[in-house]
Amino acid sequence: MITTLLKWMIPWEFSWIFLASFLGACVLYWRGSRKLPVSTGRKLAFWTGMTIVYLSLQTYFDFYAEHEFFMHRIQQLLLHHLAPLMIVASYPGSVLRAGVPLNWRIRVLRPALRSWPWRLVSTVLLNPAVATILFVAFVLVWLIPSMQTLAMLDWRVYRFMNWSMIVSGFVYWWLVLDHRPRPPGRMIPGMRVLSPGITMAPQILAGAIITFSRTDLYPIFEICGRAFNFNVFTGQLIGGIIIWVPAATLETVGGLLAMRQWLRLSRSGRLRRQAREQATARIVASGVGR
């Protein structure tokens, strides 16, 4: 029993970059949660999401993801949808920032956030249109059989694939679950509710195509050696259903969470107050222009 557990917990492909990033985020959140009041629900969501990320990338689970198509789709679903959704839904930004030592915040974090490289990257990646397109594109592009083959044969492409999935997931869900009005939020509250419905449509279509396909779309898993004695088409069918149903379900959950934030903004009067302030600013600007 202990031997089996140790086998599962040993990374299939160890990554120092991932481990350093993971431990850094954990330490910052732990420090920040000691300084700020954080509800049990938010803590549970954050640590559950972080656990999912670790188990998906730094355990023996990664071996099965490299040797079975449907296990690979489970891994991508966890990295792209579930884990980022749970972590972002815990709203960890202020907690992580509080975990940074004050001297580091003043001397490192503040200048970095004001630097032109960061402003350029954030302007591009946090643009709602760009983030939405990348969120869908990084699902579809890795479903192209030739791209899937390339990722399975080259460990550098494989790691880039996993990082692209998790980063695009974090950026997208951060925009959708933003609890602020726009501005300072980057996406219109109503669009935050509609966006998951838009992004799930091409994924449902791709999942349906794979589910009902009568050809082996991903023979690379046969070449690498399959982990289970599954029929090729059975594994492909399960993988297609994972892209189709669970992914759409999670995006529906994300849309409902965004709607809850929208209603909260509306009940608090922040949207109406902001609209009045913007109208007043336009009137003043037009008066000055005359």
C-alpha positions, 0 to 999 in steps of 0.5 A: 500500500505504501509502495503504491502510494509512493509510486503515485506521488513520485513525479513522472517528469520532474520540473524545478520551475513548476515546483518553485512556482508552486511552492512560492504561491503556497508560501505567499498565500499562507503568509497572506492568509495570516494577515488578512481575514479569509473565509474557510470557503475561499481557503478551501477553494484555493488549496483544492485548486492548488492540489489539483494542479500539483497532482495533475503535473507532478505525480505519476498521473502525468504518466497516464496522461502521456499514454492514454488519450482520455487520461490526457483529456482529463489532465487538460480539463483539470489544468484549463478549467477546474483548477483555475476556476477554483483558484480564481473563485477564491479571489486570492489576489489580495491575499497573495499580495499581503504575503509579499514582504513589505520591502519586496512590495516597495522595492520589487513588486511596485516597480515591476507592475509599473514597468513597460514590459509588464504594462505591455504584457498585461495590456495584451493578455488581459484584453478580453478579446485576446484572452477569450480567443486564447482560452479556446484556441489552446484547447482546439490547437492541441486537439489537432492530431499533428500538434498532439503528436508533436507534443507527445514526441517532444518534452519541451512542446509537451510542457509548453502545452501544459503551461499554455493551458493553465496560464490561459485558464487563469487569465480567462477566469480572472476576467470572467470572475472579476468582482469589480465593475468596468472600469477598473475591471476589463470585461463588461459585467454582462459579457462575463456572464455570456462569455462562457456560453460563447467559448463552450460552443467550439469545444462542444463541437470539437468534442462531438467530432472526436466522440463520433469519429470512426477513425483513430485520430491519435495513433501516437498513443499507440506508438507511445504504448497505452497504459490500459487495455482499452479499445482505441475507439472506446478511449477516444470516445471517452476523451471526446465526451470529456471535452464535450460534457464536463468542460461545458458544465464547468463553463456553465458554473463559471457563467453562474458565478459571474452572474452572481457577481453581476447581481451583487454589483447591481444590488450594491448600486455600484453599477448605477453609481458608476454610470452616473459618474461616467455621465457626469464626467462626459457632461463636464468634458463636453462643457470644457470642450465648448 
